[in-house]
Amino acid sequence: MDIRVDDLTGPEIRALLEEHLASMHEISPPESVHALDLERLRRPEITFWTAWVDGELAGCGALKALDRAHGEVKSMRTAVHRRRHGVGRAMLAHIVAEARARSYTRLSLETGSAAAFEPARRLYESFGFRTCGPFADYRDDPHSTFMTRPLGGG
């Protein structure tokens, strides 16, 4: 698997992110969808990666700098036909390693609370993420699960 920084211009990533946003809107009410569109993913505080297997897009993920010591996992998505093949696990490991390399002391995320998000929550828990309250600009939302984990810095 090849994980690399992506400039978000390729048709494959556009299609995967459109699928991601559509899926989030099917599962959650509009005010509870926190997935970012292409333009918001291009902000300078966000680094975006894609995972490729045999030249085919397998998944994506991003790391948003919230401040000098706190990062947020964003836009984790695995292509449907690549699910349960370790793509999400590899991407999350990559993001955690990058957060450590940046000397972040904490890494957080928001995911859905619906049953459809259970596999994602289990993945995050396997990496040491634990449920927490809202962080950054988030507010309490029954459709969201907030998770965080300490990193211990560099």
DSSP file (Angstrom, degrees, kcal/mol; ACC not computed):
  #  RESIDUE AA STRUCTURE BP1 BP2  ACC     N-H-->O    O-->H-N    N-H-->O    O-->H-N    TCO  KAPPA ALPHA  PHI   PSI    X-CA   Y-CA   Z-CA
    1    1 A M              0   0    0      0, 0.0     2,-0.6     0, 0.0    52,-0.2   0.000 360.0 360.0 360.0 133.4    0.0    0.0    0.0
    2    2 A D  E     -A   52   0A   0     50,-2.7    50,-2.4     2,-0.0     2,-0.5  -0.929 360.0-169.9-109.6 114.5    1.3    3.4   -1.0
    3    3 A I  E     +A   51   0A   0     -2,-0.6     2,-0.3    48,-0.2    48,-0.2  -0.919  19.3 162.8-105.9 124.8    0.1    6.3    1.2
    4    4 A R  E     -A   50   0A   0     46,-2.5    46,-2.5    -2,-0.5     2,-0.1  -0.974  45.0 -92.8-143.3 154.3    1.0    9.7   -0.1
    5    5 A V  E     -A   49   0A   0     -2,-0.3     2,-0.4    44,-0.2    44,-0.3  -0.417  45.9-153.7 -61.9 139.1    0.1   13.4    0.2
    6    6 A D        -     0   0    0     42,-2.7    42,-0.3    -2,-0.1    -1,-0.0  -0.940  21.4-151.1-123.5 141.0   -2.7   14.2   -2.3
    7    7 A D        -     0   0    0     -2,-0.4    -1,-0.1     1,-0.0    42,-0.1   0.398  41.2-123.8 -90.3   3.1   -3.5   17.6   -3.8
    8    8 A L  S    S+     0   0    0      1,-0.1    34,-0.1    40,-0.1    33,-0.1   0.764  81.9 109.5  64.5  28.3   -7.2   16.6   -4.2
    9    9 A T        +     0   0    0      4,-0.0    -1,-0.1     5,-0.0    -3,-0.0   0.627  46.3 100.8-106.3 -16.6   -7.3   17.2   -8.0
   10   10 A G  S  > S-     0   0    0      1,-0.1     4,-1.9     4,-0.0     5,-0.2  -0.366  74.2-127.5 -74.2 149.3   -7.6   13.7   -9.3
   11   11 A P  H  > S+     0   0    0      0, 0.0     4,-2.3     0, 0.0     5,-0.2   0.826 106.2  59.5 -63.8 -31.6  -10.9   12.3  -10.4
   12   12 A E  H  > S+     0   0    0      2,-0.2     4,-2.2     1,-0.2     5,-0.2   0.931 108.5  42.3 -64.0 -45.6  -10.6    9.2   -8.2
   13   13 A I  H  > S+     0   0    0      2,-0.2     4,-2.6     1,-0.2     5,-0.2   0.876 111.8  55.1 -72.1 -34.9  -10.4   11.2   -5.0
   14   14 A R  H  X S+     0   0    0     -4,-1.9     4,-2.2     1,-0.2    -1,-0.2   0.944 110.6  46.3 -58.2 -46.1  -13.1   13.6   -6.1
   15   15 A A  H  X S+     0   0    0     -4,-2.3     4,-2.3     2,-0.2    -2,-0.2   0.909 112.6  49.4 -64.5 -43.1  -15.4   10.6   -6.6
   16   16 A L  H  X S+     0   0    0     -4,-2.2     4,-2.3     1,-0.2    -1,-0.2   0.905 112.9  47.0 -64.5 -41.0  -14.5    9.0   -3.3
   17   17 A L  H  X S+     0   0    0     -4,-2.6     4,-2.6     2,-0.2    -1,-0.2   0.860 110.6  52.0 -70.5 -34.4  -15.1   12.2   -1.4
   18   18 A E  H  X S+     0   0    0     -4,-2.2     4,-2.4    -5,-0.2    -2,-0.2   0.916 111.2  48.0 -64.4 -41.7  -18.4   12.8   -3.1
   19   19 A E  H  X S+     0   0    0     -4,-2.3     4,-2.5     2,-0.2    -2,-0.2   0.912 111.2  51.8 -61.6 -42.9  -19.4    9.2   -2.1
   20   20 A H  H  X S+     0   0    0     -4,-2.3     4,-2.4     2,-0.2    -2,-0.2   0.941 111.6  44.8 -60.0 -50.6  -18.3   10.0    1.4
   21   21 A L  H  X S+     0   0    0     -4,-2.6     4,-2.1     1,-0.2    -1,-0.2   0.904 113.2  50.8 -63.3 -41.5  -20.3   13.2    1.7
   22   22 A A  H  X S+     0   0    0     -4,-2.4     4,-1.4     1,-0.2    -1,-0.2   0.913 111.0  49.0 -62.2 -42.6  -23.4   11.5    0.2
   23   23 A S  H  X S+     0   0    0     -4,-2.5     4,-1.7     1,-0.2     3,-0.2   0.906 109.4  51.6 -63.5 -42.6  -23.1    8.6    2.6
   24   24 A M  H  X S+     0   0    0     -4,-2.4     4,-2.7     1,-0.2    -1,-0.2   0.894 109.5  50.2 -62.7 -38.7  -22.8   11.0    5.6
   25   25 A H  H  < S+     0   0    0     -4,-2.1    -1,-0.2     1,-0.2    -2,-0.2   0.756 108.4  53.2 -72.1 -24.1  -25.9   12.9    4.5
   26   26 A E  H  < S+     0   0    0     -4,-1.4    -1,-0.2    -3,-0.2    -2,-0.2   0.842 118.4  35.2 -74.1 -33.9  -27.8    9.6    4.2
   27   27 A I  H  < S+     0   0    0     -4,-1.7    -2,-0.2    -5,-0.1    -3,-0.1   0.834 120.3  38.8 -90.5 -36.8  -26.9    8.6    7.7
   28   28 A S  S  < S-     0   0    0     -4,-2.7     5,-0.1    -5,-0.2    -1,-0.1  -0.828  85.8-100.8-121.1 152.4  -26.9   11.9    9.7
   29   29 A P    >   -     0   0    0      0, 0.0     3,-2.3     0, 0.0     4,-0.3  -0.373  44.6-106.1 -64.9 153.1  -29.0   15.0    9.7
   30   30 A P  G >  S+     0   0    0      0, 0.0     3,-1.4     0, 0.0    -2,-0.0   0.841 119.2  55.5 -52.2 -40.7  -27.4   17.9    7.7
   31   31 A E  G 3  S+     0   0    0      1,-0.3    -3,-0.0     3,-0.0     0, 0.0   0.629 108.0  51.3 -70.0 -10.8  -26.4   19.9   10.9
   32   32 A S  G <  S+     0   0    0     -3,-2.3     2,-0.7    -8,-0.1    -1,-0.3   0.323  81.8 103.8-107.3   5.9  -24.6   16.8   12.2
   33   33 A V    <   +     0   0    0     -3,-1.4   111,-0.0    -4,-0.3    -8,-0.0  -0.811  37.2 168.9 -91.1 114.4  -22.5   16.1    9.1
   34   34 A H        +     0   0    0     -2,-0.7    -1,-0.1     2,-0.1     2,-0.1   0.284  31.6 125.3-109.3   8.2  -18.9   17.3    9.8
   35   35 A A        -     0   0    0    -14,-0.1     2,-0.3   -15,-0.1    -2,-0.0  -0.429  59.0-125.3 -66.6 143.3  -17.2   15.8    6.7
   36   36 A L        -     0   0    0     -2,-0.1   -15,-0.1     1,-0.1     2,-0.1  -0.679  13.2-133.8 -95.4 144.3  -15.3   18.4    4.7
   37   37 A D     >  -     0   0    0     -2,-0.3     4,-1.9     1,-0.1     5,-0.2  -0.300  39.9 -88.0 -83.5 177.2  -15.7   19.1    1.1
   38   38 A L  H  > S+     0   0    0      1,-0.2     4,-0.8     2,-0.2     3,-0.1   0.898 125.0  49.9 -55.3 -46.5  -12.8   19.5   -1.4
   39   39 A E  H >4 S+     0   0    0      1,-0.2     3,-0.8     2,-0.2    -1,-0.2   0.914 111.7  47.0 -63.5 -42.9  -12.3   23.2   -0.8
   40   40 A R  H >4 S+     0   0    0      1,-0.2     3,-1.0     2,-0.2    -1,-0.2   0.790 107.3  58.3 -71.1 -25.5  -12.3   23.0    3.0
   41   41 A L  H 3< S+     0   0    0     -4,-1.9    -1,-0.2     1,-0.2    -2,-0.2   0.674  97.1  63.9 -74.0 -15.6   -9.9   20.0    2.7
   42   42 A R  T << S+     0   0    0     -3,-0.8    -1,-0.2    -4,-0.8    -2,-0.2   0.419  73.9 122.9 -86.8   1.8   -7.4   22.3    0.9
   43   43 A R  S X  S-     0   0    0     -3,-1.0     3,-2.0     1,-0.1    -3,-0.0  -0.317  74.2-116.8 -64.6 148.7   -7.0   24.6    3.8
   44   44 A P  T 3  S+     0   0    0      0, 0.0    -1,-0.1     0, 0.0    -3,-0.0   0.726 111.0  61.9 -63.3 -22.6   -3.4   25.0    4.9
   45   45 A E  T 3  S+     0   0    0     19,-0.1    20,-2.9    20,-0.0     2,-0.5   0.462  95.4  77.7 -82.2   1.5   -4.0   23.5    8.4
   46   46 A I  E <   - B   0  64A   0     -3,-2.0     2,-0.5    18,-0.2    18,-0.2  -0.937  59.1-165.0-116.8 131.9   -5.0   20.2    6.8
   47   47 A T  E     - B   0  63A   0     16,-2.4    16,-2.4    -2,-0.5     2,-0.4  -0.967  16.0-160.9-109.5 129.5   -2.7   17.6    5.3
   48   48 A F  E     - B   0  62A   0     -2,-0.5   -42,-2.7   -42,-0.3     2,-0.3  -0.927   7.6-172.4-118.1 133.5   -4.6   15.1    3.2
   49   49 A W  E     -AB   5  61A   0     12,-3.1    12,-1.9    -2,-0.4     2,-0.4  -0.902   9.2-156.4-122.6 151.2   -3.4   11.6    2.2
   50   50 A T  E     -AB   4  60A   0    -46,-2.5   -46,-2.5    -2,-0.3     2,-0.5  -0.942  12.1-141.0-120.9 150.6   -4.6    8.9   -0.2
   51   51 A A  E     -AB   3  59A   0      8,-2.8     7,-3.5    -2,-0.4     8,-1.3  -0.938  18.6-166.8-111.6 131.9   -3.9    5.2    0.0
   52   52 A W  E     -AB   2  57A   0    -50,-2.4   -50,-2.7    -2,-0.5     2,-0.4  -0.951  10.1-170.4-123.6 137.7   -3.3    3.3   -3.2
   53   53 A V  E >  S- B   0  56A   0      3,-2.6     3,-1.7    -2,-0.4    -2,-0.0  -0.989  79.5 -17.2-127.8 120.7   -3.1   -0.5   -3.9
   54   54 A D  T 3  S-     0   0    0     -2,-0.4    -1,-0.1     1,-0.3     3,-0.1   0.878 129.1 -52.3  51.5  42.5   -2.0   -1.7   -7.3
   55   55 A G  T 3  S+     0   0    0      1,-0.2     2,-0.4   -53,-0.0    -1,-0.3   0.541 116.2 113.9  76.4   7.5   -2.5    1.7   -8.8
   56   56 A E  E <  S-B   53   0A   0     -3,-1.7    -3,-2.6   -44,-0.0     2,-0.3  -0.920  74.7-109.6-115.8 137.4   -6.1    1.9   -7.5
   57   57 A L  E     +B   52   0A   0     -2,-0.4    -5,-0.2    -5,-0.2     3,-0.1  -0.473  39.0 170.8 -65.0 123.6   -7.4    4.4   -4.9
   58   58 A A  E     -     0   0A   0     -7,-3.5    21,-2.6     1,-0.4     2,-0.3   0.658  55.0 -39.7-108.7 -24.5   -8.2    2.4   -1.7
   59   59 A G  E     -BC  51  78A   0     -8,-1.3    -8,-2.8    19,-0.3    -1,-0.4  -0.989  47.6-135.3 177.0-179.6   -8.9    5.1    0.8
   60   60 A C  E     +BC  50  77A   0     17,-2.7    17,-2.1    -2,-0.3     2,-0.3  -0.961  14.0 173.2-153.1 167.7   -8.1    8.5    2.3
   61   61 A G  E     -B   49   0A   0    -12,-1.9   -12,-3.1    -2,-0.3     2,-0.3  -0.953  11.8-152.4-171.3 162.2   -7.6   10.4    5.5
   62   62 A A  E     -BC  48  74A   0     12,-2.5    12,-2.4    -2,-0.3     2,-0.4  -0.950   9.5-143.4-143.4 160.4   -6.5   13.8    6.8
   63   63 A L  E     -BC  47  73A   0    -16,-2.4   -16,-2.4    -2,-0.3     2,-0.5  -0.992  15.9-162.7-127.9 122.2   -4.9   15.5    9.8
   64   64 A K  E     -BC  46  72A   0      8,-2.9     8,-2.5    -2,-0.4     2,-0.7  -0.904  17.6-133.0-106.6 129.1   -6.0   19.0   10.8
   65   65 A A  E     + C   0  71A   0    -20,-2.9     6,-0.2    -2,-0.5     3,-0.1  -0.718  25.3 176.0 -79.1 116.5   -3.9   21.1   13.1
   66   66 A L  S    S-     0   0    0      4,-2.5     2,-0.3    -2,-0.7     5,-0.2   0.832  70.2 -32.4 -87.6 -38.0   -6.1   22.5   15.8
   67   67 A D  S    S-     0   0    0      3,-1.7     3,-0.4     0, 0.0    -1,-0.4  -0.875  84.6 -67.6-160.3-168.9   -3.2   24.2   17.6
   68   68 A R  S    S+     0   0    0     -2,-0.3     3,-0.1     1,-0.2    -3,-0.0   0.705 131.8  26.2 -66.7 -18.9    0.5   23.4   18.2
   69   69 A A  S    S+     0   0    0     35,-0.1    36,-2.4     1,-0.1    37,-1.8   0.421 112.2  68.1-123.1  -0.6   -0.2   20.4   20.3
   70   70 A H  E     - d   0 106A   0     -3,-0.4    -4,-2.5    34,-0.2    -3,-1.7  -0.980  53.1-179.2-133.0 126.0   -3.6   19.1   19.2
   71   71 A G  E     -Cd  65 107A   0     35,-2.2    37,-2.6    -2,-0.4     2,-0.4  -0.821  15.0-142.9-119.2 161.1   -4.6   17.5   15.9
   72   72 A E  E     -Cd  64 108A   0     -8,-2.5    -8,-2.9    -2,-0.3     2,-0.4  -0.988  14.0-131.6-127.0 131.9   -7.8   16.2   14.5
   73   73 A V  E     +Cd  63 109A   0     35,-2.7    37,-0.5    -2,-0.4     2,-0.3  -0.669  37.3 178.0 -75.9 129.7   -8.3   13.1   12.3
   74   74 A K  E     +C   62   0A   0    -12,-2.4   -12,-2.5    -2,-0.4   -39,-0.1  -0.923  45.9  11.8-132.4 156.6  -10.6   14.1    9.3
   75   75 A S  E     +     0   0A   0     -2,-0.3     2,-0.5   -14,-0.2    -1,-0.1   0.747  63.8 174.9  53.8  37.5  -12.0   12.5    6.2
   76   76 A M  E     +     0   0A   0    -15,-0.1     2,-0.3    -3,-0.1   -15,-0.2  -0.643  14.2 154.3 -73.0 124.0  -11.2    8.8    7.0
   77   77 A R  E     -C   60   0A   0    -17,-2.1   -17,-2.7    -2,-0.5     2,-0.4  -0.970  29.8-158.6-154.0 135.8  -12.8    6.8    4.2
   78   78 A T  E     -C   59   0A   0     -2,-0.3   -19,-0.3   -19,-0.2     5,-0.1  -0.951  34.9-106.5-114.0 136.6  -12.1    3.4    2.6
   79   79 A A    >>  -     0   0    0    -21,-2.6     3,-2.3    -2,-0.4     4,-0.5  -0.355  34.7-117.2 -57.7 139.2  -13.3    2.5   -0.9
   80   80 A V  G >4 S+     0   0    0      1,-0.3     3,-1.3     2,-0.2    -1,-0.1   0.867 113.3  49.9 -50.9 -46.9  -16.2    0.1   -0.5
   81   81 A H  G 34 S+     0   0    0      1,-0.2    -1,-0.3     3,-0.0    -2,-0.1   0.548 110.7  52.0 -74.3  -5.0  -14.5   -2.8   -2.3
   82   82 A R  G X4>S+     0   0    0     -3,-2.3     3,-1.0   -24,-0.2     5,-0.5   0.371  79.5 125.7-107.9   1.4  -11.4   -2.4   -0.1
   83   83 A R  T <<5S+     0   0    0     -3,-1.3    -3,-0.0    -4,-0.5    -4,-0.0  -0.308  72.2  21.4 -64.5 146.2  -13.2   -2.5    3.2
   84   84 A R  T 3 5S+     0   0    0      1,-0.1    -1,-0.2     0, 0.0    -3,-0.0   0.751  96.4 101.8  66.2  28.5  -11.9   -5.0    5.8
   85   85 A H  T < 5S-     0   0    0     -3,-1.0    -2,-0.1     0, 0.0    -1,-0.1   0.183 102.0 -96.8-121.2  13.6   -8.5   -5.2    4.0
   86   86 A G  T  >5S+     0   0    0     -4,-0.0     4,-2.3     3,-0.0     5,-0.2   0.520  87.7 123.1  89.2   5.6   -6.6   -3.0    6.4
   87   87 A V  H  ><S+     0   0    0     -5,-0.5     4,-2.6     2,-0.2     5,-0.2   0.956  77.7  44.3 -66.0 -50.2   -6.8    0.2    4.5
   88   88 A G  H  > S+     0   0    0      1,-0.2     4,-2.8     2,-0.2     5,-0.2   0.906 114.2  50.7 -60.6 -41.9   -8.4    2.2    7.3
   89   89 A R  H  > S+     0   0    0      2,-0.2     4,-2.4     1,-0.2    -1,-0.2   0.917 111.7  47.3 -62.4 -44.0   -6.0    0.7    9.9
   90   90 A A  H  X S+     0   0    0     -4,-2.3     4,-2.1     2,-0.2    -2,-0.2   0.913 113.6  47.9 -65.0 -42.3   -3.0    1.6    7.7
   91   91 A M  H  X S+     0   0    0     -4,-2.6     4,-2.4     2,-0.2    -2,-0.2   0.924 112.4  48.4 -65.6 -43.7   -4.2    5.2    7.1
   92   92 A L  H  X S+     0   0    0     -4,-2.8     4,-2.7     1,-0.2     5,-0.2   0.907 110.4  51.5 -64.7 -40.4   -5.0    5.7   10.8
   93   93 A A  H  X S+     0   0    0     -4,-2.4     4,-2.3    -5,-0.2    -1,-0.2   0.902 110.2  50.6 -60.1 -40.4   -1.5    4.4   11.8
   94   94 A H  H  X S+     0   0    0     -4,-2.1     4,-2.3     2,-0.2    -2,-0.2   0.918 111.3  47.1 -62.8 -44.8    0.0    6.8    9.3
   95   95 A I  H  X S+     0   0    0     -4,-2.4     4,-2.5     2,-0.2    -2,-0.2   0.910 111.9  49.8 -66.2 -42.6   -2.0    9.8   10.7
   96   96 A V  H  X S+     0   0    0     -4,-2.7     4,-2.2     2,-0.2    -1,-0.2   0.918 111.3  49.9 -62.1 -42.6   -1.0    8.9   14.3
   97   97 A A  H  X S+     0   0    0     -4,-2.3     4,-2.4    -5,-0.2    -2,-0.2   0.906 111.4  48.6 -62.5 -41.4    2.6    8.6   13.3
   98   98 A E  H  X S+     0   0    0     -4,-2.3     4,-1.7     2,-0.2    -2,-0.2   0.900 109.2  52.6 -66.1 -40.1    2.5   12.0   11.6
   99   99 A A  H  <>S+     0   0    0     -4,-2.5     5,-2.4     1,-0.2    -1,-0.2   0.903 111.2  47.5 -61.8 -40.5    0.8   13.6   14.6
  100  100 A R  H ><5S+     0   0    0     -4,-2.2     3,-2.0     1,-0.2    -2,-0.2   0.914 108.2  54.7 -65.3 -42.5    3.6   12.2   16.8
  101  101 A A  H 3<5S+     0   0    0     -4,-2.4    -1,-0.2     1,-0.3    -2,-0.2   0.816 106.3  52.6 -61.3 -29.6    6.2   13.5   14.3
  102  102 A R  T 3<5S-     0   0    0     -4,-1.7    -1,-0.3    -5,-0.1    -2,-0.2   0.391 117.3-117.7 -84.2   3.2    4.7   16.9   14.7
  103  103 A S  T < 5 +     0   0    0     -3,-2.0    -3,-0.2     1,-0.2    51,-0.1   0.761  53.7 166.2  64.2  28.3    5.0   16.6   18.5
  104  104 A Y      < -     0   0    0     -5,-2.4    49,-1.0    -6,-0.2    -1,-0.2  -0.469  27.9-159.3 -66.9 146.0    1.3   16.8   19.1
  105  105 A T  S    S+     0   0    0    -36,-2.4    46,-2.6     1,-0.2    47,-0.9   0.539  74.2  32.8-101.7 -11.2    0.3   15.7   22.6
  106  106 A R  E     -dE  70 150A   0    -37,-1.8   -35,-2.2    44,-0.3     2,-0.4  -0.999  58.1-166.8-148.2 143.4   -3.3   14.9   21.7
  107  107 A L  E     +dE  71 149A   0     42,-2.4    42,-1.9    -2,-0.3     2,-0.3  -0.999  18.3 176.5-130.6 129.1   -5.2   13.6   18.7
  108  108 A S  E     -dE  72 148A   0    -37,-2.6   -35,-2.7    -2,-0.4     2,-0.3  -0.778   6.7-176.8-128.5 169.9   -9.0   13.8   18.5
  109  109 A L  E     -dE  73 147A   0     38,-2.4    38,-2.5    -2,-0.3     2,-0.4  -0.985  19.9-136.1-160.4 162.2  -11.8   13.0   16.1
  110  110 A E  E     + E   0 146A   0    -37,-0.5     2,-0.3    -2,-0.3    36,-0.2  -0.994  30.2 162.7-123.0 133.5  -15.5   13.2   15.5
  111  111 A T  E     - E   0 145A   0     34,-2.6    34,-3.6    -2,-0.4    -2,-0.0  -0.878  41.6 -80.0-138.7 173.0  -17.4   10.3   14.1
  112  112 A G  E     - E   0 144A   0     -2,-0.3    32,-0.3    32,-0.2     9,-0.1  -0.309  19.8-146.6 -76.2 159.7  -21.1    9.3   14.0
  113  113 A S        +     0   0    0     30,-1.5    31,-0.1    -2,-0.0    -1,-0.1   0.521  66.0 106.3 -99.5  -9.1  -23.0    7.7   16.8
  114  114 A A  S >  S-     0   0    0     29,-0.4     3,-1.8     1,-0.1     4,-0.2  -0.213  87.3-105.3 -68.8 161.9  -25.3    5.6   14.6
  115  115 A A  G >  S+     0   0    0      1,-0.3     3,-1.9     2,-0.2    -1,-0.1   0.813 117.1  68.5 -57.3 -32.3  -24.9    1.9   14.2
  116  116 A A  G 3  S+     0   0    0      1,-0.3    -1,-0.3     2,-0.1     4,-0.2   0.734  98.0  52.9 -60.7 -21.8  -23.4    2.4   10.7
  117  117 A F  G <> S+     0   0    0     -3,-1.8     4,-2.5     1,-0.2    -1,-0.3   0.414  78.1 100.6 -94.0   0.9  -20.3    4.0   12.4
  118  118 A E  H <> S+     0   0    0     -3,-1.9     4,-2.6     1,-0.2     5,-0.2   0.899  79.5  52.4 -57.0 -44.7  -19.7    1.1   14.8
  119  119 A P  H  > S+     0   0    0      0, 0.0     4,-2.1     0, 0.0    -1,-0.2   0.906 111.1  48.3 -59.3 -38.5  -16.8   -0.3   12.7
  120  120 A A  H  > S+     0   0    0     -3,-0.2     4,-2.6    -4,-0.2    -2,-0.2   0.933 110.9  49.9 -65.2 -45.0  -15.1    3.1   12.7
  121  121 A R  H  X S+     0   0    0     -4,-2.5     4,-2.6     1,-0.2    -1,-0.2   0.901 110.1  50.7 -61.9 -39.9  -15.5    3.5   16.4
  122  122 A R  H  X S+     0   0    0     -4,-2.6     4,-2.1    -5,-0.2    -1,-0.2   0.909 109.8  50.7 -63.3 -41.2  -14.0    0.0   17.0
  123  123 A L  H  X S+     0   0    0     -4,-2.1     4,-0.8    -5,-0.2    -2,-0.2   0.952 111.9  46.7 -60.4 -48.9  -11.1    0.9   14.8
  124  124 A Y  H ><>S+     0   0    0     -4,-2.6     5,-2.2     1,-0.2     3,-1.0   0.902 111.0  52.0 -61.6 -41.6  -10.5    4.1   16.7
  125  125 A E  H ><5S+     0   0    0     -4,-2.6     3,-1.9     1,-0.2    -1,-0.2   0.874 102.7  59.2 -62.0 -36.8  -10.8    2.3   20.1
  126  126 A S  H 3<5S+     0   0    0     -4,-2.1    -1,-0.2     1,-0.3    -2,-0.2   0.715 104.3  52.3 -65.8 -18.9   -8.2   -0.2   18.9
  127  127 A F  T <<5S-     0   0    0     -3,-1.0    -1,-0.3    -4,-0.8    -2,-0.2   0.275 129.3 -96.4 -97.2   8.4   -5.8    2.7   18.5
  128  128 A G  T < 5S+     0   0    0     -3,-1.9     2,-0.2     1,-0.3    -3,-0.2   0.521  73.6 147.7  92.2   5.6   -6.4    3.9   22.0
  129  129 A F      < -     0   0    0     -5,-2.2     2,-0.3    -6,-0.2    -1,-0.3  -0.547  26.3-167.3 -73.6 140.0   -9.0    6.6   21.3
  130  130 A R  E     -F  148   0A   0     18,-2.7    18,-2.4    -2,-0.2    -5,-0.0  -0.939  29.8 -91.3-127.6 151.0  -11.6    7.0   24.1
  131  131 A T  E     +F  147   0A   0     -2,-0.3    16,-0.3    16,-0.2     2,-0.3  -0.294  54.1 162.1 -59.6 140.8  -14.9    8.8   24.1
  132  132 A C  E     -F  146   0A   0     14,-2.6    14,-0.6     1,-0.1     3,-0.1  -0.838  38.9 -83.5-145.9-179.2  -14.7   12.5   25.2
  133  133 A G        -     0   0    0     -2,-0.3    -1,-0.1     1,-0.2     6,-0.0  -0.298  66.5 -62.5 -82.9 175.7  -16.7   15.6   25.1
  134  134 A P        -     0   0    0      0, 0.0     2,-0.3     0, 0.0    -1,-0.2  -0.237  56.4-167.1 -58.2 148.2  -16.8   18.1   22.2
  135  135 A F    >   +     0   0    0      4,-0.1     3,-2.4    -3,-0.1    -3,-0.0  -0.814  50.2   2.6-130.5 170.9  -13.5   19.7   21.3
  136  136 A A  T 3  S-     0   0    0     -2,-0.3   -70,-0.0     1,-0.3     0, 0.0  -0.255 132.2 -21.5  50.8-127.7  -12.5   22.7   19.1
  137  137 A D  T 3  S+     0   0    0      2,-0.0    -1,-0.3     0, 0.0     2,-0.0   0.346 106.7 117.6 -95.0   6.4  -15.6   24.2   17.6
  138  138 A Y    <   -     0   0    0     -3,-2.4     2,-0.3     1,-0.0     3,-0.0  -0.315  47.4-156.0 -72.0 157.5  -17.9   21.2   18.0
  139  139 A R        -     0   0    0      1,-0.0    -4,-0.1    -6,-0.0    -2,-0.0  -0.899  38.3 -74.8-126.4 158.5  -21.0   21.2   20.2
  140  140 A D        +     0   0    0     -2,-0.3    -7,-0.0    -6,-0.1    -1,-0.0  -0.270  57.9 171.7 -50.9 136.4  -22.8   18.4   21.9
  141  141 A D    >   -     0   0    0      3,-0.2     3,-2.0     1,-0.1    -1,-0.0  -0.931  37.2-143.1-153.6 123.3  -24.7   16.4   19.3
  142  142 A P  T 3  S+     0   0    0      0, 0.0    -1,-0.1     0, 0.0    -2,-0.0   0.689 104.5  56.5 -63.8 -15.3  -26.6   13.1   19.8
  143  143 A H  T 3  S+     0   0    0    -31,-0.1   -30,-1.5   -30,-0.1   -29,-0.4   0.420 100.0  74.6 -93.9   0.7  -25.5   12.1   16.3
  144  144 A S  E <   -E  112   0A   0     -3,-2.0     2,-0.5   -32,-0.3   -32,-0.2  -0.881  57.8-161.2-117.3 146.7  -21.8   12.6   17.0
  145  145 A T  E     -E  111   0A   0    -34,-3.6   -34,-2.6    -2,-0.4     2,-0.4  -0.998  15.4-155.6-118.9 125.3  -19.2   10.6   19.0
  146  146 A F  E     -EF 110 132A   0    -14,-0.6   -14,-2.6    -2,-0.5     2,-0.3  -0.855  15.7-179.9-102.7 136.5  -16.1   12.6   20.1
  147  147 A M  E     +EF 109 131A   0    -38,-2.5   -38,-2.4    -2,-0.4     2,-0.3  -0.959   5.6 174.7-136.6 152.1  -13.0   10.6   20.8
  148  148 A T  E     -EF 108 130A   0    -18,-2.4   -18,-2.7    -2,-0.3   -40,-0.2  -0.975   9.1-169.1-150.6 162.2   -9.4   11.5   21.8
  149  149 A R  E     -E  107   0A   0    -42,-1.9   -42,-2.4    -2,-0.3     2,-0.2  -0.973  26.0-117.9-152.6 142.9   -6.1   10.0   22.8
  150  150 A P  E     -E  106   0A   0      0, 0.0   -44,-0.3     0, 0.0   -45,-0.1  -0.507  19.4-172.0 -76.4 151.3   -2.9   11.3   24.3
  151  151 A L        -     0   0    0    -46,-2.6   -45,-0.2    -2,-0.2   -46,-0.1   0.601  29.5-132.9-115.0 -21.8    0.2   11.0   22.2
  152  152 A G        -     0   0    0    -47,-0.9   -47,-0.2     2,-0.1   -46,-0.1   0.588  50.8 -91.8  78.3   9.6    2.9   12.1   24.7
  153  153 A G              0   0    0    -49,-1.0   -49,-0.2     1,-0.2   -50,-0.1  -0.063 360.0 360.0  76.7 177.9    4.5   14.4   22.2
  154  154 A G              0   0    0    -51,-0.1    -1,-0.2   -53,-0.1    -2,-0.1   0.323 360.0 360.0 -20.7 360.0    7.4   13.8   19.8
